[in-house]
Amino acid sequence: MMLSFLGLKLIDGDEKLEYLSQKIICGEHLTNQDILTLTFVPLMRGKTTKSDRSIKSIILAEKYRIVKKS
């Protein structure tokens, strides 16, 4: 799936972060698409700032890495 930068601005990054966070909390496997989404969340629109979404994405990626190892 190819999205332009403008296309990313149409997606709610806060909503995507919540969805991915719930998957990680429930111990579900993230698909390649989920991981790609996590990477681009900071470029998406949202009520939170880009900085906040960037930090939350990094924290979620780290949590997923830890959960995946155990």
mmCIF file of the N, C-alpha and C atoms, coordinates in Angstrom:
data_MODEL
# 
_entry.id   MODEL 
# 
loop_
_atom_site.group_PDB 
_atom_site.id 
_atom_site.type_symbol 
_atom_site.label_atom_id 
_atom_site.label_alt_id 
_atom_site.label_comp_id 
_atom_site.label_asym_id 
_atom_site.label_entity_id 
_atom_site.label_seq_id 
_atom_site.pdbx_PDB_ins_code 
_atom_site.Cartn_x 
_atom_site.Cartn_y 
_atom_site.Cartn_z 
_atom_site.occupancy 
_atom_site.B_iso_or_equiv 
_atom_site.pdbx_formal_charge 
_atom_site.auth_seq_id 
_atom_site.auth_comp_id 
_atom_site.auth_asym_id 
_atom_site.auth_atom_id 
_atom_site.pdbx_PDB_model_num 
ATOM 1   N N  . MET A 1 1  ? 0.850  -1.168  0.000  1.00 0.00 ? 1  MET A N  1 
ATOM 2   C CA . MET A 1 1  ? 0.000  0.000   0.000  1.00 0.00 ? 1  MET A CA 1 
ATOM 3   C C  . MET A 1 1  ? 0.899  1.235   0.000  1.00 0.00 ? 1  MET A C  1 
ATOM 4   N N  . MET A 1 2  ? 0.670  2.104   -0.946 1.00 0.00 ? 2  MET A N  1 
ATOM 5   C CA . MET A 1 2  ? 1.489  3.299   -1.085 1.00 0.00 ? 2  MET A CA 1 
ATOM 6   C C  . MET A 1 2  ? 0.669  4.519   -0.671 1.00 0.00 ? 2  MET A C  1 
ATOM 7   N N  . LEU A 1 3  ? 1.167  5.250   0.300  1.00 0.00 ? 3  LEU A N  1 
ATOM 8   C CA . LEU A 1 3  ? 0.493  6.464   0.748  1.00 0.00 ? 3  LEU A CA 1 
ATOM 9   C C  . LEU A 1 3  ? 1.411  7.648   0.547  1.00 0.00 ? 3  LEU A C  1 
ATOM 10  N N  . SER A 1 4  ? 0.844  8.730   0.102  1.00 0.00 ? 4  SER A N  1 
ATOM 11  C CA . SER A 1 4  ? 1.623  9.955   0.016  1.00 0.00 ? 4  SER A CA 1 
ATOM 12  C C  . SER A 1 4  ? 1.610  10.615  1.384  1.00 0.00 ? 4  SER A C  1 
ATOM 13  N N  . PHE A 1 5  ? 2.463  11.588  1.559  1.00 0.00 ? 5  PHE A N  1 
ATOM 14  C CA . PHE A 1 5  ? 2.493  12.331  2.812  1.00 0.00 ? 5  PHE A CA 1 
ATOM 15  C C  . PHE A 1 5  ? 1.123  12.945  3.081  1.00 0.00 ? 5  PHE A C  1 
ATOM 16  N N  . LEU A 1 6  ? 0.476  13.470  2.045  1.00 0.00 ? 6  LEU A N  1 
ATOM 17  C CA . LEU A 1 6  ? -0.854 14.048  2.222  1.00 0.00 ? 6  LEU A CA 1 
ATOM 18  C C  . LEU A 1 6  ? -1.857 12.986  2.635  1.00 0.00 ? 6  LEU A C  1 
ATOM 19  N N  . GLY A 1 7  ? -1.710 11.789  2.132  1.00 0.00 ? 7  GLY A N  1 
ATOM 20  C CA . GLY A 1 7  ? -2.585 10.694  2.523  1.00 0.00 ? 7  GLY A CA 1 
ATOM 21  C C  . GLY A 1 7  ? -2.442 10.359  3.999  1.00 0.00 ? 7  GLY A C  1 
ATOM 22  N N  . LEU A 1 8  ? -1.226 10.440  4.505  1.00 0.00 ? 8  LEU A N  1 
ATOM 23  C CA . LEU A 1 8  ? -0.988 10.178  5.924  1.00 0.00 ? 8  LEU A CA 1 
ATOM 24  C C  . LEU A 1 8  ? -1.699 11.197  6.808  1.00 0.00 ? 8  LEU A C  1 
ATOM 25  N N  . LYS A 1 9  ? -1.818 12.413  6.337  1.00 0.00 ? 9  LYS A N  1 
ATOM 26  C CA . LYS A 1 9  ? -2.467 13.469  7.114  1.00 0.00 ? 9  LYS A CA 1 
ATOM 27  C C  . LYS A 1 9  ? -3.968 13.211  7.268  1.00 0.00 ? 9  LYS A C  1 
ATOM 28  N N  . LEU A 1 10 ? -4.521 12.297  6.489  1.00 0.00 ? 10 LEU A N  1 
ATOM 29  C CA . LEU A 1 10 ? -5.946 11.982  6.580  1.00 0.00 ? 10 LEU A CA 1 
ATOM 30  C C  . LEU A 1 10 ? -6.232 10.903  7.627  1.00 0.00 ? 10 LEU A C  1 
ATOM 31  N N  . ILE A 1 11 ? -5.199 10.229  8.086  1.00 0.00 ? 11 ILE A N  1 
ATOM 32  C CA . ILE A 1 11 ? -5.349 9.132   9.042  1.00 0.00 ? 11 ILE A CA 1 
ATOM 33  C C  . ILE A 1 11 ? -5.142 9.666   10.460 1.00 0.00 ? 11 ILE A C  1 
ATOM 34  N N  . ASP A 1 12 ? -5.995 9.237   11.377 1.00 0.00 ? 12 ASP A N  1 
ATOM 35  C CA . ASP A 1 12 ? -5.902 9.671   12.776 1.00 0.00 ? 12 ASP A CA 1 
ATOM 36  C C  . ASP A 1 12 ? -4.812 8.866   13.484 1.00 0.00 ? 12 ASP A C  1 
ATOM 37  N N  . GLY A 1 13 ? -3.684 9.508   13.718 1.00 0.00 ? 13 GLY A N  1 
ATOM 38  C CA . GLY A 1 13 ? -2.549 8.850   14.368 1.00 0.00 ? 13 GLY A CA 1 
ATOM 39  C C  . GLY A 1 13 ? -2.825 8.453   15.802 1.00 0.00 ? 13 GLY A C  1 
ATOM 40  N N  . ASP A 1 14 ? -3.615 9.255   16.512 1.00 0.00 ? 14 ASP A N  1 
ATOM 41  C CA . ASP A 1 14 ? -3.952 8.930   17.899 1.00 0.00 ? 14 ASP A CA 1 
ATOM 42  C C  . ASP A 1 14 ? -4.768 7.636   17.953 1.00 0.00 ? 14 ASP A C  1 
ATOM 43  N N  . GLU A 1 15 ? -5.688 7.500   17.013 1.00 0.00 ? 15 GLU A N  1 
ATOM 44  C CA . GLU A 1 15 ? -6.519 6.298   16.941 1.00 0.00 ? 15 GLU A CA 1 
ATOM 45  C C  . GLU A 1 15 ? -5.664 5.073   16.616 1.00 0.00 ? 15 GLU A C  1 
ATOM 46  N N  . LYS A 1 16 ? -4.738 5.228   15.691 1.00 0.00 ? 16 LYS A N  1 
ATOM 47  C CA . LYS A 1 16 ? -3.851 4.118   15.326 1.00 0.00 ? 16 LYS A CA 1 
ATOM 48  C C  . LYS A 1 16 ? -2.967 3.713   16.500 1.00 0.00 ? 16 LYS A C  1 
ATOM 49  N N  . LEU A 1 17 ? -2.458 4.706   17.247 1.00 0.00 ? 17 LEU A N  1 
ATOM 50  C CA . LEU A 1 17 ? -1.631 4.406   18.418 1.00 0.00 ? 17 LEU A CA 1 
ATOM 51  C C  . LEU A 1 17 ? -2.422 3.620   19.449 1.00 0.00 ? 17 LEU A C  1 
ATOM 52  N N  . GLU A 1 18 ? -3.664 4.009   19.675 1.00 0.00 ? 18 GLU A N  1 
ATOM 53  C CA . GLU A 1 18 ? -4.510 3.309   20.647 1.00 0.00 ? 18 GLU A CA 1 
ATOM 54  C C  . GLU A 1 18 ? -4.749 1.865   20.202 1.00 0.00 ? 18 GLU A C  1 
ATOM 55  N N  . TYR A 1 19 ? -5.044 1.682   18.919 1.00 0.00 ? 19 TYR A N  1 
ATOM 56  C CA . TYR A 1 19 ? -5.274 0.347   18.370 1.00 0.00 ? 19 TYR A CA 1 
ATOM 57  C C  . TYR A 1 19 ? -4.029 -0.534  18.550 1.00 0.00 ? 19 TYR A C  1 
ATOM 58  N N  . LEU A 1 20 ? -2.869 -0.011  18.201 1.00 0.00 ? 20 LEU A N  1 
ATOM 59  C CA . LEU A 1 20 ? -1.629 -0.777  18.306 1.00 0.00 ? 20 LEU A CA 1 
ATOM 60  C C  . LEU A 1 20 ? -1.262 -1.039  19.757 1.00 0.00 ? 20 LEU A C  1 
ATOM 61  N N  . SER A 1 21 ? -1.518 -0.065  20.610 1.00 0.00 ? 21 SER A N  1 
ATOM 62  C CA . SER A 1 21 ? -1.258 -0.219  22.036 1.00 0.00 ? 21 SER A CA 1 
ATOM 63  C C  . SER A 1 21 ? -2.088 -1.370  22.605 1.00 0.00 ? 21 SER A C  1 
ATOM 64  N N  . GLN A 1 22 ? -3.365 -1.436  22.234 1.00 0.00 ? 22 GLN A N  1 
ATOM 65  C CA . GLN A 1 22 ? -4.232 -2.515  22.712 1.00 0.00 ? 22 GLN A CA 1 
ATOM 66  C C  . GLN A 1 22 ? -3.755 -3.879  22.217 1.00 0.00 ? 22 GLN A C  1 
ATOM 67  N N  . LYS A 1 23 ? -3.296 -3.938  20.979 1.00 0.00 ? 23 LYS A N  1 
ATOM 68  C CA . LYS A 1 23 ? -2.776 -5.205  20.447 1.00 0.00 ? 23 LYS A CA 1 
ATOM 69  C C  . LYS A 1 23 ? -1.568 -5.662  21.263 1.00 0.00 ? 23 LYS A C  1 
ATOM 70  N N  . ILE A 1 24 ? -0.679 -4.722  21.580 1.00 0.00 ? 24 ILE A N  1 
ATOM 71  C CA . ILE A 1 24 ? 0.533  -5.068  22.335 1.00 0.00 ? 24 ILE A CA 1 
ATOM 72  C C  . ILE A 1 24 ? 0.167  -5.478  23.758 1.00 0.00 ? 24 ILE A C  1 
ATOM 73  N N  . ILE A 1 25 ? -0.734 -4.739  24.401 1.00 0.00 ? 25 ILE A N  1 
ATOM 74  C CA . ILE A 1 25 ? -1.155 -5.053  25.769 1.00 0.00 ? 25 ILE A CA 1 
ATOM 75  C C  . ILE A 1 25 ? -1.780 -6.443  25.829 1.00 0.00 ? 25 ILE A C  1 
ATOM 76  N N  . CYS A 1 26 ? -2.553 -6.806  24.813 1.00 0.00 ? 26 CYS A N  1 
ATOM 77  C CA . CYS A 1 26 ? -3.223 -8.116  24.762 1.00 0.00 ? 26 CYS A CA 1 
ATOM 78  C C  . CYS A 1 26 ? -2.288 -9.232  24.319 1.00 0.00 ? 26 CYS A C  1 
ATOM 79  N N  . GLY A 1 27 ? -1.037 -8.881  23.992 1.00 0.00 ? 27 GLY A N  1 
ATOM 80  C CA . GLY A 1 27 ? -0.056 -9.880  23.593 1.00 0.00 ? 27 GLY A CA 1 
ATOM 81  C C  . GLY A 1 27 ? -0.229 -10.376 22.169 1.00 0.00 ? 27 GLY A C  1 
ATOM 82  N N  . GLU A 1 28 ? -0.959 -9.619  21.353 1.00 0.00 ? 28 GLU A N  1 
ATOM 83  C CA . GLU A 1 28 ? -1.161 -10.017 19.966 1.00 0.00 ? 28 GLU A CA 1 
ATOM 84  C C  . GLU A 1 28 ? 0.083  -9.697  19.132 1.00 0.00 ? 28 GLU A C  1 
ATOM 85  N N  . HIS A 1 29 ? 0.257  -10.481 18.100 1.00 0.00 ? 29 HIS A N  1 
ATOM 86  C CA . HIS A 1 29 ? 1.372  -10.285 17.172 1.00 0.00 ? 29 HIS A CA 1 
ATOM 87  C C  . HIS A 1 29 ? 1.080  -9.081  16.276 1.00 0.00 ? 29 HIS A C  1 
ATOM 88  N N  . LEU A 1 30 ? 2.065  -8.228  16.085 1.00 0.00 ? 30 LEU A N  1 
ATOM 89  C CA . LEU A 1 30 ? 1.908  -7.113  15.150 1.00 0.00 ? 30 LEU A CA 1 
ATOM 90  C C  . LEU A 1 30 ? 2.304  -7.594  13.759 1.00 0.00 ? 30 LEU A C  1 
ATOM 91  N N  . THR A 1 31 ? 1.469  -7.268  12.797 1.00 0.00 ? 31 THR A N  1 
ATOM 92  C CA . THR A 1 31 ? 1.770  -7.609  11.411 1.00 0.00 ? 31 THR A CA 1 
ATOM 93  C C  . THR A 1 31 ? 2.813  -6.631  10.872 1.00 0.00 ? 31 THR A C  1 
ATOM 94  N N  . ASN A 1 32 ? 3.350  -6.935  9.702  1.00 0.00 ? 32 ASN A N  1 
ATOM 95  C CA . ASN A 1 32 ? 4.278  -5.998  9.065  1.00 0.00 ? 32 ASN A CA 1 
ATOM 96  C C  . ASN A 1 32 ? 3.593  -4.654  8.823  1.00 0.00 ? 32 ASN A C  1 
ATOM 97  N N  . GLN A 1 33 ? 2.311  -4.691  8.459  1.00 0.00 ? 33 GLN A N  1 
ATOM 98  C CA . GLN A 1 33 ? 1.560  -3.453  8.235  1.00 0.00 ? 33 GLN A CA 1 
ATOM 99  C C  . GLN A 1 33 ? 1.432  -2.653  9.538  1.00 0.00 ? 33 GLN A C  1 
ATOM 100 N N  . ASP A 1 34 ? 1.192  -3.353  10.662 1.00 0.00 ? 34 ASP A N  1 
ATOM 101 C CA . ASP A 1 34 ? 1.106  -2.680  11.957 1.00 0.00 ? 34 ASP A CA 1 
ATOM 102 C C  . ASP A 1 34 ? 2.418  -1.973  12.286 1.00 0.00 ? 34 ASP A C  1 
ATOM 103 N N  . ILE A 1 35 ? 3.522  -2.652  12.052 1.00 0.00 ? 35 ILE A N  1 
ATOM 104 C CA . ILE A 1 35 ? 4.840  -2.076  12.344 1.00 0.00 ? 35 ILE A CA 1 
ATOM 105 C C  . ILE A 1 35 ? 5.100  -0.867  11.449 1.00 0.00 ? 35 ILE A C  1 
ATOM 106 N N  . LEU A 1 36 ? 4.712  -0.979  10.197 1.00 0.00 ? 36 LEU A N  1 
ATOM 107 C CA . LEU A 1 36 ? 4.851  0.148   9.279  1.00 0.00 ? 36 LEU A CA 1 
ATOM 108 C C  . LEU A 1 36 ? 3.982  1.322   9.728  1.00 0.00 ? 36 LEU A C  1 
ATOM 109 N N  . THR A 1 37 ? 2.764  1.022   10.159 1.00 0.00 ? 37 THR A N  1 
ATOM 110 C CA . THR A 1 37 ? 1.871  2.062   10.668 1.00 0.00 ? 37 THR A CA 1 
ATOM 111 C C  . THR A 1 37 ? 2.496  2.755   11.868 1.00 0.00 ? 37 THR A C  1 
ATOM 112 N N  . LEU A 1 38 ? 3.057  1.975   12.775 1.00 0.00 ? 38 LEU A N  1 
ATOM 113 C CA . LEU A 1 38 ? 3.708  2.533   13.962 1.00 0.00 ? 38 LEU A CA 1 
ATOM 114 C C  . LEU A 1 38 ? 4.831  3.492   13.570 1.00 0.00 ? 38 LEU A C  1 
ATOM 115 N N  . THR A 1 39 ? 5.523  3.172   12.514 1.00 0.00 ? 39 THR A N  1 
ATOM 116 C CA . THR A 1 39 ? 6.610  4.014   12.023 1.00 0.00 ? 39 THR A CA 1 
ATOM 117 C C  . THR A 1 39 ? 6.102  5.366   11.519 1.00 0.00 ? 39 THR A C  1 
ATOM 118 N N  . PHE A 1 40 ? 4.933  5.355   10.869 1.00 0.00 ? 40 PHE A N  1 
ATOM 119 C CA . PHE A 1 40 ? 4.425  6.580   10.251 1.00 0.00 ? 40 PHE A CA 1 
ATOM 120 C C  . PHE A 1 40 ? 3.427  7.357   11.111 1.00 0.00 ? 40 PHE A C  1 
ATOM 121 N N  . VAL A 1 41 ? 3.091  6.854   12.289 1.00 0.00 ? 41 VAL A N  1 
ATOM 122 C CA . VAL A 1 41 ? 2.127  7.545   13.162 1.00 0.00 ? 41 VAL A CA 1 
ATOM 123 C C  . VAL A 1 41 ? 2.489  9.012   13.397 1.00 0.00 ? 41 VAL A C  1 
ATOM 124 N N  . PRO A 1 42 ? 3.759  9.361   13.616 1.00 0.00 ? 42 PRO A N  1 
ATOM 125 C CA . PRO A 1 42 ? 4.076  10.774  13.861 1.00 0.00 ? 42 PRO A CA 1 
ATOM 126 C C  . PRO A 1 42 ? 3.712  11.702  12.692 1.00 0.00 ? 42 PRO A C  1 
ATOM 127 N N  . LEU A 1 43 ? 3.615  11.163  11.486 1.00 0.00 ? 43 LEU A N  1 
ATOM 128 C CA . LEU A 1 43 ? 3.283  11.988  10.322 1.00 0.00 ? 43 LEU A CA 1 
ATOM 129 C C  . LEU A 1 43 ? 1.780  12.110  10.098 1.00 0.00 ? 43 LEU A C  1 
ATOM 130 N N  . MET A 1 44 ? 1.008  11.360  10.867 1.00 0.00 ? 44 MET A N  1 
ATOM 131 C CA . MET A 1 44 ? -0.444 11.384  10.721 1.00 0.00 ? 44 MET A CA 1 
ATOM 132 C C  . MET A 1 44 ? -1.030 12.530  11.541 1.00 0.00 ? 44 MET A C  1 
ATOM 133 N N  . ARG A 1 45 ? -2.302 12.822  11.301 1.00 0.00 ? 45 ARG A N  1 
ATOM 134 C CA . ARG A 1 45 ? -2.951 13.889  12.068 1.00 0.00 ? 45 ARG A CA 1 
ATOM 135 C C  . ARG A 1 45 ? -3.331 13.349  13.443 1.00 0.00 ? 45 ARG A C  1 
ATOM 136 N N  . GLY A 1 46 ? -3.619 14.243  14.357 1.00 0.00 ? 46 GLY A N  1 
ATOM 137 C CA . GLY A 1 46 ? -4.059 13.831  15.686 1.00 0.00 ? 46 GLY A CA 1 
ATOM 138 C C  . GLY A 1 46 ? -4.252 15.015  16.593 1.00 0.00 ? 46 GLY A C  1 
ATOM 139 N N  . LYS A 1 47 ? -4.869 14.743  17.724 1.00 0.00 ? 47 LYS A N  1 
ATOM 140 C CA . LYS A 1 47 ? -5.078 15.796  18.722 1.00 0.00 ? 47 LYS A CA 1 
ATOM 141 C C  . LYS A 1 47 ? -3.802 16.062  19.501 1.00 0.00 ? 47 LYS A C  1 
ATOM 142 N N  . THR A 1 48 ? -2.949 15.042  19.589 1.00 0.00 ? 48 THR A N  1 
ATOM 143 C CA . THR A 1 48 ? -1.670 15.216  20.277 1.00 0.00 ? 48 THR A CA 1 
ATOM 144 C C  . THR A 1 48 ? -0.647 15.782  19.300 1.00 0.00 ? 48 THR A C  1 
ATOM 145 N N  . THR A 1 49 ? 0.451  16.262  19.822 1.00 0.00 ? 49 THR A N  1 
ATOM 146 C CA . THR A 1 49 ? 1.485  16.844  18.963 1.00 0.00 ? 49 THR A CA 1 
ATOM 147 C C  . THR A 1 49 ? 2.278  15.746  18.260 1.00 0.00 ? 49 THR A C  1 
ATOM 148 N N  . LYS A 1 50 ? 2.960  16.119  17.197 1.00 0.00 ? 50 LYS A N  1 
ATOM 149 C CA . LYS A 1 50 ? 3.815  15.161  16.486 1.00 0.00 ? 50 LYS A CA 1 
ATOM 150 C C  . LYS A 1 50 ? 4.873  14.601  17.431 1.00 0.00 ? 50 LYS A C  1 
ATOM 151 N N  . SER A 1 51 ? 5.392  15.468  18.292 1.00 0.00 ? 51 SER A N  1 
ATOM 152 C CA . SER A 1 51 ? 6.412  15.028  19.259 1.00 0.00 ? 51 SER A CA 1 
ATOM 153 C C  . SER A 1 51 ? 5.858  13.959  20.191 1.00 0.00 ? 51 SER A C  1 
ATOM 154 N N  . ASP A 1 52 ? 4.651  14.187  20.699 1.00 0.00 ? 52 ASP A N  1 
ATOM 155 C CA . ASP A 1 52 ? 4.028  13.207  21.592 1.00 0.00 ? 52 ASP A CA 1 
ATOM 156 C C  . ASP A 1 52 ? 3.796  11.885  20.876 1.00 0.00 ? 52 ASP A C  1 
ATOM 157 N N  . ARG A 1 53 ? 3.307  11.955  19.643 1.00 0.00 ? 53 ARG A N  1 
ATOM 158 C CA . ARG A 1 53 ? 3.068  10.728  18.886 1.00 0.00 ? 53 ARG A CA 1 
ATOM 159 C C  . ARG A 1 53 ? 4.382  10.012  18.577 1.00 0.00 ? 53 ARG A C  1 
ATOM 160 N N  . SER A 1 54 ? 5.434  10.771  18.330 1.00 0.00 ? 54 SER A N  1 
ATOM 161 C CA . SER A 1 54 ? 6.754  10.165  18.085 1.00 0.00 ? 54 SER A CA 1 
ATOM 162 C C  . SER A 1 54 ? 7.237  9.409   19.316 1.00 0.00 ? 54 SER A C  1 
ATOM 163 N N  . ILE A 1 55 ? 7.141  10.055  20.461 1.00 0.00 ? 55 ILE A N  1 
ATOM 164 C CA . ILE A 1 55 ? 7.586  9.440   21.711 1.00 0.00 ? 55 ILE A CA 1 
ATOM 165 C C  . ILE A 1 55 ? 6.760  8.204   22.030 1.00 0.00 ? 55 ILE A C  1 
ATOM 166 N N  . LYS A 1 56 ? 5.438  8.317   21.883 1.00 0.00 ? 56 LYS A N  1 
ATOM 167 C CA . LYS A 1 56 ? 4.567  7.171   22.159 1.00 0.00 ? 56 LYS A CA 1 
ATOM 168 C C  . LYS A 1 56 ? 4.859  6.015   21.202 1.00 0.00 ? 56 LYS A C  1 
ATOM 169 N N  . SER A 1 57 ? 5.165  6.323   19.955 1.00 0.00 ? 57 SER A N  1 
ATOM 170 C CA . SER A 1 57 ? 5.501  5.276   18.985 1.00 0.00 ? 57 SER A CA 1 
ATOM 171 C C  . SER A 1 57 ? 6.770  4.542   19.392 1.00 0.00 ? 57 SER A C  1 
ATOM 172 N N  . ILE A 1 58 ? 7.753  5.286   19.839 1.00 0.00 ? 58 ILE A N  1 
ATOM 173 C CA . ILE A 1 58 ? 9.022  4.678   20.274 1.00 0.00 ? 58 ILE A CA 1 
ATOM 174 C C  . ILE A 1 58 ? 8.793  3.808   21.500 1.00 0.00 ? 58 ILE A C  1 
ATOM 175 N N  . ILE A 1 59 ? 8.018  4.303   22.445 1.00 0.00 ? 59 ILE A N  1 
ATOM 176 C CA . ILE A 1 59 ? 7.722  3.531   23.660 1.00 0.00 ? 59 ILE A CA 1 
ATOM 177 C C  . ILE A 1 59 ? 6.972  2.250   23.311 1.00 0.00 ? 59 ILE A C  1 
ATOM 178 N N  . LEU A 1 60 ? 5.982  2.354   22.426 1.00 0.00 ? 60 LEU A N  1 
ATOM 179 C CA . LEU A 1 60 ? 5.233  1.161   22.011 1.00 0.00 ? 60 LEU A CA 1 
ATOM 180 C C  . LEU A 1 60 ? 6.129  0.155   21.302 1.00 0.00 ? 60 LEU A C  1 
ATOM 181 N N  . ALA A 1 61 ? 7.014  0.637   20.446 1.00 0.00 ? 61 ALA A N  1 
ATOM 182 C CA . ALA A 1 61 ? 7.928  -0.258  19.737 1.00 0.00 ? 61 ALA A CA 1 
ATOM 183 C C  . ALA A 1 61 ? 8.820  -0.989  20.738 1.00 0.00 ? 61 ALA A C  1 
ATOM 184 N N  . GLU A 1 62 ? 9.278  -0.294  21.751 1.00 0.00 ? 62 GLU A N  1 
ATOM 185 C CA . GLU A 1 62 ? 10.115 -0.910  22.780 1.00 0.00 ? 62 GLU A CA 1 
ATOM 186 C C  . GLU A 1 62 ? 9.304  -1.944  23.574 1.00 0.00 ? 62 GLU A C  1 
ATOM 187 N N  . LYS A 1 63 ? 8.066  -1.609  23.943 1.00 0.00 ? 63 LYS A N  1 
ATOM 188 C CA . LYS A 1 63 ? 7.228  -2.561  24.661 1.00 0.00 ? 63 LYS A CA 1 
ATOM 189 C C  . LYS A 1 63 ? 6.997  -3.811  23.821 1.00 0.00 ? 63 LYS A C  1 
ATOM 190 N N  . TYR A 1 64 ? 6.768  -3.617  22.532 1.00 0.00 ? 64 TYR A N  1 
ATOM 191 C CA . TYR A 1 64 ? 6.536  -4.764  21.647 1.00 0.00 ? 64 TYR A CA 1 
ATOM 192 C C  . TYR A 1 64 ? 7.787  -5.638  21.575 1.00 0.00 ? 64 TYR A C  1 
ATOM 193 N N  . ARG A 1 65 ? 8.926  -5.013  21.493 1.00 0.00 ? 65 ARG A N  1 
ATOM 194 C CA . ARG A 1 65 ? 10.187 -5.758  21.437 1.00 0.00 ? 65 ARG A CA 1 
ATOM 195 C C  . ARG A 1 65 ? 10.370 -6.609  22.688 1.00 0.00 ? 65 ARG A C  1 
ATOM 196 N N  . ILE A 1 66 ? 10.043 -6.021  23.848 1.00 0.00 ? 66 ILE A N  1 
ATOM 197 C CA . ILE A 1 66 ? 10.177 -6.746  25.119 1.00 0.00 ? 66 ILE A CA 1 
ATOM 198 C C  . ILE A 1 66 ? 9.170  -7.889  25.193 1.00 0.00 ? 66 ILE A C  1 
ATOM 199 N N  . VAL A 1 67 ? 7.919  -7.619  24.815 1.00 0.00 ? 67 VAL A N  1 
ATOM 200 C CA . VAL A 1 67 ? 6.881  -8.658  24.857 1.00 0.00 ? 67 VAL A CA 1 
ATOM 201 C C  . VAL A 1 67 ? 7.212  -9.783  23.890 1.00 0.00 ? 67 VAL A C  1 
ATOM 202 N N  . LYS A 1 68 ? 7.716  -9.410  22.722 1.00 0.00 ? 68 LYS A N  1 
ATOM 203 C CA . LYS A 1 68 ? 8.047  -10.418 21.696 1.00 0.00 ? 68 LYS A CA 1 
ATOM 204 C C  . LYS A 1 68 ? 9.180  -11.331 22.153 1.00 0.00 ? 68 LYS A C  1 
ATOM 205 N N  . LYS A 1 69 ? 10.125 -10.787 22.940 1.00 0.00 ? 69 LYS A N  1 
ATOM 206 C CA . LYS A 1 69 ? 11.253 -11.578 23.437 1.00 0.00 ? 69 LYS A CA 1 
ATOM 207 C C  . LYS A 1 69 ? 10.806 -12.608 24.472 1.00 0.00 ? 69 LYS A C  1 
ATOM 208 N N  . SER A 1 70 ? 9.796  -12.248 25.268 1.00 0.00 ? 70 SER A N  1 
ATOM 209 C CA . SER A 1 70 ? 9.410  -13.151 26.375 1.00 0.00 ? 70 SER A CA 1 
ATOM 210 C C  . SER A 1 70 ? 8.439  -14.212 25.986 1.00 0.00 ? 70 SER A C  1 
# 
